[in-house]
Amino acid sequence: MNYTAIVIFIILAFVQGFVLITYKDTIPKPLKRWLAIFAIVMLLVAFGLMIYGFLMAANPNPS
């Protein structure tokens, strides 16, 4: 299985979270709320994909 897209998604999720934290004072308040919700969802999916990747690396053939 090719994990390139998953790795790119994980990197982008963490970069988005970092940018939101560093520029939290300059982002307008209504936009900040929706970006934060979107970042939380992306980070949760990224952590889920990392766990899935670790489990598949430990046991690539479950049958």
Beta strands, then each sheet from edge to edge (+ up, - down):
end
